[in-house]
Amino acid sequence: MADTNNAGAKIPADIAALSFEEALAQLQELVKRLEKGDNKLDDAIRSYERGALLKRHCELKLREAQMKVEKIVLGADGSVGTQPADLE
C-alpha cells in the first residue's frame, strides 16, 4: 500500500518502495535534467510531477526517522535514560 500526503494524493508504489537515499538520488537527477532545459514540455511536466512525489516521499522518510530519535537524559539522581526527542 502506498503512503499518502496530507492532501490525500497517493505516492506511487515504485516511489514508496525507495529508501530515502534512493529517492533523493532520483530527485537530484531529475533536477539536473530539468535545469538543462533540454526536455520537451510534456516530459518536463512529468519530471516535475515525479520530482514532487519524490520530495514528498523523502519528507515522509525524514519524519519517520525523527519520530524514532530519542534523546539521552540525565535524571536528578544521576541515572541515565531516554525520552522521545522534541524535534518541533
C-alpha positions in Angstrom: 0.0 0.0 0.0 1.4 3.4 -0.9 1.8 6.3 1.5 -0.3 9.4 1.1 0.4 13.0 1.8 -1.8 15.4 3.7 -3.7 16.3 0.6 -4.6 12.7 0.0 -2.6 12.3 -3.2 -1.1 8.8 -3.2 2.6 8.2 -3.6 3.1 5.5 -6.3 4.3 2.1 -5.1 7.5 2.4 -7.0 8.4 5.5 -5.1 7.1 4.3 -1.8 9.4 1.3 -2.1 12.5 3.5 -2.3 14.8 4.2 0.5 15.4 7.9 1.4 18.8 7.8 -0.3 17.4 6.2 -3.5 14.6 8.7 -3.7 17.0 11.6 -3.0 19.3 10.4 -5.7 16.5 10.2 -8.2 15.2 13.6 -7.2 18.7 15.1 -7.7 19.0 13.5 -11.2 15.6 14.9 -12.2 16.6 18.4 -11.0 19.8 18.2 -13.1 17.8 17.2 -16.2 15.2 19.9 -15.7 17.9 22.5 -15.1 19.4 21.7 -18.5 16.2 22.6 -20.2 16.5 20.1 -23.0 13.2 18.3 -22.2 10.0 18.7 -24.2 7.3 20.4 -22.2 5.3 17.2 -21.6 8.4 15.4 -20.4 9.4 18.3 -18.1 5.9 18.4 -16.6 6.1 14.6 -15.9 9.5 15.0 -14.4 8.3 17.9 -12.2 5.4 15.8 -11.0 7.6 12.8 -10.2 10.0 15.1 -8.5 7.3 16.5 -6.3 6.3 12.9 -5.3 9.9 12.0 -4.6 10.3 15.1 -2.5 7.2 14.2 -0.5 8.5 10.7 0.0 11.8 12.0 1.3 9.9 14.3 3.7 7.9 11.3 5.0 11.0 9.2 5.4 12.7 12.1 7.4 9.6 12.4 9.6 9.6 8.7 10.3 13.3 8.9 11.3 12.7 11.9 13.5 9.9 10.0 15.4 12.4 7.2 16.1 15.1 9.5 17.5 15.3 9.6 21.3 17.4 11.9 23.4 19.5 10.8 26.3 18.5 12.5 29.6 20.3 12.6 33.0 17.9 12.0 35.9 18.1 14.0 39.2 19.7 11.0 40.9 22.4 10.7 38.2 20.7 7.9 36.3 20.7 7.9 32.5 17.6 7.3 30.5 16.0 8.2 27.2 12.8 10.0 26.2 11.4 11.0 22.8 13.2 13.9 21.3 11.2 17.1 20.9 12.1 18.0 17.3 9.4 20.6 16.6 
